[in-house]
Amino acid sequence: MNFEFTEEQIMIQQMARDFAHAEIAPSAVERDLTGEFPHEIIAKMGELGLMGMMVSPDYGGAGLDTVSYVLAMAEISKVDASVGVIMSVNNSLVCWGLEHYGSDYVKEKYLTELASGRKLGAFCLSEPEAGSDATNQNTTADKDGDHYLINGMKNWITNGKNADYYLVVAQTDRAKAHKGITTFIVEKGMPGFEQAKKEDKLGIRSSDTCSLSFENVRVPKENIVWEEGKGFNFAMATLNGGRIGIAAQALGIAEASLEAALKYSKQRKSFGTEIINHQAIQFKLADMAVKVDAARLLILQAAAMKDAGRPFVKEAAMAKLYASKIAVDCALEAIQVHGGYGYVREYLVERFLRDAKITEIYEGTSEIQKIVIARELLKSVS
Ligand code: CAA
């Protein structure tokens, strides 16, 4: 076992850190207030190879491994988790799935643009009545010659307003239940495809989350990803990797919380000394540090297993379950260390809490992660 990163992984981490501090940090507070989408930042991230990190250079990607992706995701999310989720969805829910399951046509037409960051992608699985219960798809796609007509509604779609290409999961044969589900690529601007209102969220406020409506949206059969009837398996396989990305986002928030608590406790004085000299504060910092390291190890384990081509379903779910929980814990403790100052916007830690909460909800709630973990455990006993 080797706990050293490669030179390339360290370089990618440093590049993401430098970029986050120089280009993302200055506008993060303002964007949290206004909810403005970080267009320029995302364009620059595309130029740096951060939007298609794991995609082969043949299709416009950076050709890096999942470990490098995780390191970069955490650095970006440490400064702004809104930018983190935009990056995560494009990398792991859109590009990764297209590279692994897309036809040559799909890869050439769509993946190259998405992985290079010239276009942005969204992953459309959730519906008003299909969140955790993801097989309960009501969106339909009916065959019409060489095309399909998509009708229905999608909810909670990250990048929903600003994406160019949407992976849309729809029922092509209800009689076959989840084996009658298919994934299509829908382009922004296709007639009948509308973006509804942007949600006003507690956290990750400058990422855009919105619902989408489809009314007889005519999509060519070449836009099917993988094949008809494989759309649910596609979504599940893609989400396994997505969960590693969200775990890394949560890790970034937890690291930021720990750093903020540490810094503040060395400055703030009470009872005649810096509060870091009080054991009550030291215990909090120690607990946070253990949680951050444990989350990082779980995430790196899942990423390394994915890179090695080994099954990583359980490990990805464990990483997301734990990292999202400790992100909330660490943000709460950072607020506690800051006292009243932690409760106001000036000190950032209240944003960390608002941003952390969603990591326990999207890409599979914590309860879903436990189901996934338990099912994998059951498979291992005869
Ligand atoms: N990896 C690979 N395949 C999986 C899988 C996984 N983690 N979980 C299920 N599958 C496969 C099964 O093997 C099965 O395939 P076959 O029939 O071919 O054998 C198929 O999927 C159906 O599985 P189940 O019978 O287990 O289905 P289920 O209805 O009992 O439950 C579930 C499955 C795990 C609860 C699943 O519905 C689930 O993960 N739900 C959560 C969905 C989710 O994460 N939504 C997030 C939305 S996306 C998002 O948040 C994006 C964003 O914008 C940020």
Residues whose N, C-alpha, C, O or C-beta is under 5 A from the ligand:
A	BS01	CAA	F123 L125 S126 G131 S132 D133 A134 T135 W156 I157 T158 H178 M236 A237 L239 V313 Y362 E363 G364 I368
